[in-house]
Amino acid sequence: MEWAKSNNERTPRGEARYRDPANNFNTWSGRGRRPAWLLAYINQGRSLEDFKIPRPRKARSQG
């Protein structure tokens, strides 16, 4: 038997770009509405850049 996915089980689209420092499971890709946890921080005076996930730099190929 095959089960259909419900709306509650949607997979997130896009890669996470922002992370909640208090709960690593709270992430946001930067698309769509800002999540409640992020809005709460911004309303406290924090900057969006405070939550940006650092991206590793890609190594250049030698040659």
MILUM-19309 format. One line per field, with one value per residue (C-alpha): x, y, z; residue in one letter. Coordinates in nm, 2 decimals, padded with zeros to 4 digits, m for minus. Each point is the difference from the previous one (the first is absolute). Layout:
# residues N
px = c(X_...)
py = c(Y_...)
pz = c(Z_...)
type = c(a_...)
***
This chain:
# residues 63
px = c(00.00_00.13_m00.06_m00.05_00.18_m00.21_00.05_00.17_00.28_00.12_00.37_00.16_00.09_00.34_00.30_m00.01_00.17_m00.11_00.01_m00.15_00.29_m00.23_m00.13_00.20_m00.31_m00.15_00.13_m00.12_00.10_m00.06_m00.30_m00.36_m00.12_00.25_m00.07_m00.13_00.33_00.19_m00.26_00.02_00.38_m00.03_m00.27_00.26_00.24_00.21_00.12_m00.08_00.37_00.04_m00.17_00.17_00.16_00.36_00.07_00.33_00.21_00.05_00.36_00.14_00.13_00.37_00.11)
py = c(00.00_00.35_00.30_00.35_00.29_00.23_00.38_m00.03_m00.21_00.24_00.00_00.35_00.15_00.15_m00.02_00.15_00.35_00.11_m00.19_00.06_00.00_m00.12_m00.30_m00.14_m00.16_00.34_00.10_00.22_00.00_00.37_m00.07_00.07_00.15_00.04_m00.26_00.11_m00.08_00.23_00.28_m00.01_00.05_00.29_00.17_m00.01_00.20_m00.28_00.00_m00.26_m00.04_m00.12_m00.33_m00.06_m00.34_00.04_m00.18_m00.18_00.14_m00.23_m00.09_00.12_m00.27_00.02_m00.02)
pz = c(00.00_m00.09_00.22_m00.14_00.16_00.21_00.00_00.34_m00.15_m00.27_m00.06_00.02_m00.33_m00.04_00.22_00.35_00.01_00.35_00.33_00.34_00.25_00.28_m00.20_m00.30_m00.14_m00.08_m00.34_m00.28_m00.37_m00.05_m00.21_00.09_00.33_00.28_00.27_00.34_00.18_m00.23_00.02_00.38_m00.01_m00.26_00.22_00.28_m00.21_m00.14_m00.37_m00.26_m00.06_00.36_m00.10_m00.33_m00.04_m00.11_m00.33_m00.05_m00.29_m00.29_m00.06_m00.34_m00.22_m00.07_m00.35)
type = c(m_e_w_a_k_s_n_n_e_r_t_p_r_g_e_a_r_y_r_d_p_a_n_n_f_n_t_w_s_g_r_g_r_r_p_a_w_l_l_a_y_i_n_q_g_r_s_l_e_d_f_k_i_p_r_p_r_k_a_r_s_q_g)
***
